[in-house]
Amino acid sequence: MNNNDTLFSNNKKKGMKLQSEFIKKISEFKATVYYSSLIDNTSTLGIDYSFKNNENILVSFKGIHKQKWKNELIVKEDFYTEDYLDFSDFLKKQTIASNGY
């Protein structure tokens, strides 16, 4: 899994361990899907995230998940945050490169 084009984890077990450290500090969580696309074996989701941590600090951001699937498993995932990515530009690139990664 990549996060803003930087390797976050190269396997499921490691990724889940890294994420669990973050998740266990969340006291409230809300996610709203504002965009979804499935082209061939690539899914793209745009999600608005909002959560409070255990210190009652509110954090909100948009994220885009791009997943490539093979044999009913995710074989590659890229995650981008709004500070890194212009979503309208991302959609243009999706349309041009609709045949996969």
Summary of the structure (lengths in Angstrom):
residues: 101
radius of gyration: 14.6
end to end distance: 13.8
largest distance: 44.2
contacts: 238
relative contact order: 0.18
helix: 22%
strand: 51%
